[in-house]
Amino acid sequence: MKKIEVVAAVIRGYDKIFATQRGFGVWKDYWEFPGVKMEPGETTEETLRREKRKTA
């Protein structure tokens, strides 16, 4: 079985929590926290920083 490492974040603001709803696949319409695949040799912190830079 192929192993893929991912990092997810729980983003809170005031009384709200950010989540996304899947639009495809087996888990279509299920809710999830935003996440991203880790690059080889990358730490979880580096992965989150990289993803944050893309969305800032």
C-alpha atoms as a printed R data frame, in Angstrom:
   type eleno elety resid chain resno       x      y      z
1  ATOM     1    CA   MET     A     1   0.000  0.000  0.000
2  ATOM     2    CA   LYS     A     2   1.293  3.448 -0.926
3  ATOM     3    CA   LYS     A     3   1.948  5.743  2.044
4  ATOM     4    CA   ILE     A     4   1.349  9.488  1.690
5  ATOM     5    CA   GLU     A     5   2.173 11.809  4.584
6  ATOM     6    CA   VAL     A     6  -0.027 14.857  4.960
7  ATOM     7    CA   VAL     A     7  -0.346 17.738  7.389
8  ATOM     8    CA   ALA     A     8  -3.691 19.261  8.349
9  ATOM     9    CA   ALA     A     9  -4.527 22.380 10.308
10 ATOM    10    CA   VAL     A    10  -7.445 23.414 12.462
11 ATOM    11    CA   ILE     A    11  -7.977 27.114 11.825
12 ATOM    12    CA   ARG     A    12 -10.129 28.934 14.367
13 ATOM    13    CA   GLY     A    13 -11.334 32.498 14.329
14 ATOM    14    CA   TYR     A    14 -13.673 33.835 16.976
15 ATOM    15    CA   ASP     A    15 -16.458 31.246 17.232
16 ATOM    16    CA   LYS     A    16 -15.839 29.600 13.826
17 ATOM    17    CA   ILE     A    17 -13.694 26.698 12.597
18 ATOM    18    CA   PHE     A    18 -12.532 26.548  8.971
19 ATOM    19    CA   ALA     A    19 -13.276 23.277  7.154
20 ATOM    20    CA   THR     A    20 -13.674 22.309  3.510
21 ATOM    21    CA   GLN     A    21 -16.193 20.018  1.868
22 ATOM    22    CA   ARG     A    22 -14.959 17.381 -0.570
23 ATOM    23    CA   GLY     A    23 -16.394 17.754 -4.056
24 ATOM    24    CA   PHE     A    24 -15.338 14.423 -5.550
25 ATOM    25    CA   GLY     A    25 -14.365 10.822 -4.894
26 ATOM    26    CA   VAL     A    26 -15.434  8.284 -2.319
27 ATOM    27    CA   TRP     A    27 -15.622 10.932  0.416
28 ATOM    28    CA   LYS     A    28 -17.651 13.424 -1.673
29 ATOM    29    CA   ASP     A    29 -19.698 15.809  0.507
30 ATOM    30    CA   TYR     A    30 -17.761 14.866  3.667
31 ATOM    31    CA   TRP     A    31 -16.131 17.672  5.664
32 ATOM    32    CA   GLU     A    32 -12.396 17.865  6.369
33 ATOM    33    CA   PHE     A    33  -9.771 20.225  7.723
34 ATOM    34    CA   PRO     A    34  -7.491 21.803  5.104
35 ATOM    35    CA   GLY     A    35  -4.368 19.763  4.511
36 ATOM    36    CA   VAL     A    36  -1.446 19.321  2.168
37 ATOM    37    CA   LYS     A    37   0.967 16.557  1.163
38 ATOM    38    CA   MET     A    38   4.448 16.710  2.674
39 ATOM    39    CA   GLU     A    39   7.454 16.932  0.346
40 ATOM    40    CA   PRO     A    40  10.301 14.433  0.873
41 ATOM    41    CA   GLY     A    41  12.549 15.530  3.745
42 ATOM    42    CA   GLU     A    42  10.146 18.260  4.864
43 ATOM    43    CA   THR     A    43   9.041 18.652  8.500
44 ATOM    44    CA   THR     A    44   5.406 19.198  9.435
45 ATOM    45    CA   GLU     A    45   6.191 22.801 10.364
46 ATOM    46    CA   GLU     A    46   7.878 23.459  7.007
47 ATOM    47    CA   THR     A    47   4.901 21.955  5.194
48 ATOM    48    CA   LEU     A    48   2.447 24.255  6.983
49 ATOM    49    CA   ARG     A    49   4.652 27.307  6.361
50 ATOM    50    CA   ARG     A    50   4.887 26.445  2.650
51 ATOM    51    CA   GLU     A    51   1.140 26.068  2.328
52 ATOM    52    CA   LYS     A    52   0.471 29.253  4.286
53 ATOM    53    CA   ARG     A    53   2.756 31.230  1.928
54 ATOM    54    CA   LYS     A    54   0.687 30.011 -1.039
55 ATOM    55    CA   THR     A    55  -2.563 31.258  0.476
56 ATOM    56    CA   ALA     A    56  -1.352 34.496  2.088
